[in-house]
């Protein structure tokens, strides 16, 4: 399960980076990348739902650092849920260009804010991330 979670996290990070690539005129690349991200986002939530619910139940007993991590997790969940939903609305209404311009800007700004929160999230988990990739030294 740990490998699956790490793989989903890495793929989501790659897709977020790819989604920032803007191609004038043809939004197909962004829509495809965003669609794959949406599937991985839902998968990520399902894989981590048990931990999230557990933290929610014992929020009052958590250390301050864990409360901050939980807070960032909640913000990430909200931001990326809105980004995914607005992305779907935009993709389904591409032919009605002028009526979705505001939603499109909101989607873009919120996506960039979400990238900032991903960076905060990564920094919060840096020790855990390093331990995933740490090679155990053999005693001589």
Secondary structure, DSSP 8 states (H G I E B T S, - for coil): -HHHHHHHHHHHHHHHHHHT---SS--HHHHHHHHHHHHHHHHHHHHHHHHHHHHHHTGGGS-HHHHHHHHHHHHHHHHHHHHHHHHHHHHHTTTSGGGGHHHHHHHHHHHHHHHHHHHHHHHHTHHHHHHHH-------
